[in-house]
Amino acid sequence: MFGGHEKVLRQTVVALRAGAQIAERENHDEATIFVLGGRVRLWSGEVEWLARSGHLLIVPNARHGLEALEDATLLITVAKLPPE
């Protein structure tokens, strides 16, 4: 992988147990979630997306949250945009 805290492109691998959530947050950058294993639910307002191993989710540019429907491993990629 390429990137890091000093770069625009950043990646993080996250493991979540079934039922665990990443709390709702705002998104002002370009981000994706690649599901390496397991199943997850991404939501933003009243809209939700379900994904499993091999699926790529585009994180909405809005308040959103994520829940592991079963034990899951994720590759989260963020391109940090400069402040407006």
C-alpha positions as CSV (number, residue, x, y, z in Angstrom):
1,M,0.0,0.0,0.0
2,F,1.1,3.6,-0.6
3,G,0.3,6.6,1.6
4,G,0.4,7.5,5.3
5,H,-0.4,10.4,7.6
6,E,1.9,12.7,5.7
7,K,0.3,11.8,2.3
8,V,-3.1,12.5,0.7
9,L,-3.9,8.8,0.3
10,R,-4.3,6.9,3.6
11,Q,-5.3,3.3,4.3
12,T,-6.3,1.5,7.5
13,V,-7.1,-2.2,8.0
14,V,-9.9,-2.7,10.6
15,A,-11.3,-5.8,12.2
16,L,-14.7,-5.7,13.8
17,R,-16.6,-8.4,15.8
18,A,-20.2,-9.1,14.8
19,G,-22.4,-6.3,16.2
20,A,-19.6,-3.8,16.6
21,Q,-20.1,-0.4,15.1
22,I,-18.0,2.5,13.9
23,A,-20.1,5.4,15.3
24,E,-21.7,7.9,13.0
25,R,-19.4,10.6,11.7
26,E,-19.1,13.2,9.0
27,N,-17.2,12.6,5.8
28,H,-15.5,15.5,4.0
29,D,-13.0,13.4,2.1
30,E,-13.1,10.8,-0.6
31,A,-13.3,7.3,1.0
32,T,-13.9,3.7,0.2
33,I,-14.3,0.5,2.3
34,F,-13.2,-2.8,0.8
35,V,-14.6,-5.8,2.7
36,L,-11.8,-8.3,3.0
37,G,-13.9,-10.7,5.0
38,G,-17.3,-10.9,6.7
39,R,-20.4,-8.8,6.1
40,V,-21.2,-5.2,7.0
41,R,-23.9,-2.5,6.8
42,L,-23.0,1.1,5.9
43,W,-25.8,3.7,6.5
44,S,-26.3,7.4,5.8
45,G,-29.6,8.8,7.0
46,E,-32.4,6.5,5.7
47,V,-30.2,4.8,3.1
48,E,-28.1,1.7,3.7
49,W,-25.8,-0.6,1.8
50,L,-25.0,-4.2,2.6
51,A,-21.6,-5.6,1.6
52,R,-19.7,-8.9,2.0
53,S,-16.2,-10.2,1.2
54,G,-14.9,-8.7,-2.1
55,H,-17.4,-5.8,-2.2
56,L,-16.3,-2.2,-2.4
57,L,-18.4,0.6,-0.7
58,I,-18.0,4.2,-1.6
59,V,-18.4,6.2,1.6
60,P,-21.0,9.0,1.1
61,N,-20.0,12.6,1.6
62,A,-22.4,12.9,4.5
63,R,-22.9,11.7,8.1
64,H,-22.6,7.9,8.1
65,G,-22.0,4.8,10.3
66,L,-21.0,1.2,9.8
67,E,-21.9,-2.0,11.6
68,A,-20.4,-5.5,11.3
69,L,-23.2,-8.0,10.7
70,E,-20.7,-10.8,11.3
71,D,-17.0,-10.7,12.2
72,A,-15.5,-8.5,9.4
73,T,-12.1,-7.2,8.2
74,L,-12.0,-4.0,6.2
75,L,-9.6,-2.0,4.2
76,I,-10.6,1.7,4.6
77,T,-9.0,4.1,2.1
78,V,-9.2,7.8,2.4
79,A,-8.0,10.6,0.2
80,K,-7.7,13.6,2.4
81,L,-9.0,16.7,0.6
82,P,-7.5,20.1,1.3
83,P,-9.7,22.4,3.4
84,E,-11.9,24.7,1.4
